[in-house]
């Protein structure tokens, strides 16, 4: 009986979380679709808005076509905007933040005091070099903008 109640409670929580974070998806998809169609006159796709992109749009590009995501972002210097969903340090003590649960921004150890002042839920702009996507989009050599 406890397992059934626990399962129902978990299901309700998941539905509420999905409704809160999944709202406004049609508008986001429309904006993303328009950004995907942006390209230069020679036909090569570049990162939109002169290298400035949201973590959400970056992930949407990779999700819809990983090759396009790499062409647009991999090995390019970018400024990514997103909401901090996690803050931590790697095994060597170098700090990182994760934006919108999809972009991991890795900083040098010398940036630890600045990262220590941040909180989850805050929206930030981070400059760095995109290393592509495996399980998550990776940005290296990052700095707060």
N, C-alpha and C positions, 0 to 999 in steps of 0.2 A: 504494500500500500504506500509506504514512504517513497519507494522508487517511482511510482506512478505520479505522485504529487510533485516530486522533485523534477521529473521529466516535463510535466505541464508547466511548472514555474519557469524552467529553463527555456521552454518554447515561447512562453509569453515574453520573457526578457529579450530573446533574440528577435521576435517580431517588433517589439518596441524599438530596439536598437536599429534594426533595418529601416523602420519608418522614419526615425530621426535622421539617420545618416544617408538614407537612400532618397530623401526628398529632393525635388528639383532636378532629377536626373535627365529629364527630357531637354531642359534648357541647357544643361552641361553638355549633353550629347550634340546638340545643335551647334553650340559654340565650338566644340572640338571638331566637328565635321567641317566647319568653315576654316578653322586653322589648318587642318590637314591639307586643304586644297591650295594653301599658300605655297608658292614656289618662285624661284628667280626666273629671269627671262631666258636663261640658258637651259632651263628644265631641271636643274638640280635643286633638290629640296634643302632648305636651310632651317635652322632653328627660328621660330617665329619671333617677331618683335625684337630684332637685333640681339638675339641671345637671351632674352628674358622670357620665361615661361613659368606657368604654375606647375606644381608637382602633379596635380590632377591631370592636366592636359598632357604632360610628359608621359605619364603612365597610360593614358588613353591611347596615345600614339603607339607605344610599345605593345599594348594589349591588342590593338586592331591589326598591327603588322610589325613584327619585331625587326624586320629588315629596314623598314621605313624609320622606325625609332632609332636604329643605329646610324642610318644615313643622316638623320636630322641632328642627333645629339652626341653620339659617341666620339670621344677625343676632342670635344669642343668646350671652350670656356663659356659657361652659362651663368645666369643669375636666376635662381629658382625661388619662387615664392610658395610658401605653404605653412600650414599649422603644425607646430611641433606635437608629435604623438608619442615620442620616446626620447629620452636623453640618457646617455651612458658612456662607458669607456670600453675600448677593446682590450684584449689580453695584454697589450703592451702599455696600457694606461693612456692611450690617445683618445680624446673625447670624440663623440659623434652625436648627431641628432637625426631623428627620422621625421620627415615631413609627410603629413597626410598618410602615414603608414605605408608609403610606397617609395620614398627616396631617402637613402641613407647618405648623410653628409659627414665626411670624416675630416677632422681638424687636427692640426699639429698639437703636440703636448703644450706648446707655449700659449695656446688658445684656451686652456682649461679654465682659467679664472673667468673669462668672458662667458664660456658655456655654463659655468656654475651659477651664473646670475639668471639664467633663463628658466622658464617653467613650461610644462606641458600646456597645450592649448593656446599658446601665444603664436601669432602669425609673424614670420620673419622672412627676410630675403637673404639668400646665401649664394655667394659666388664660389665657383669651383669648376673643376674639369670633370665631365661625365666620362665614366669608364664603362658605360653600357649597363645591361640588365641581365642578371641571372635570376635569382629568386626575388631580388629587389633592385631598383635602380641605384647604382653606386656613383657618388660624387667624391672626388679626392681633392686634396689641397684647398680645402674650403676656408672661407672667411665670412663673417657676418657683414652684410652691406648696410 
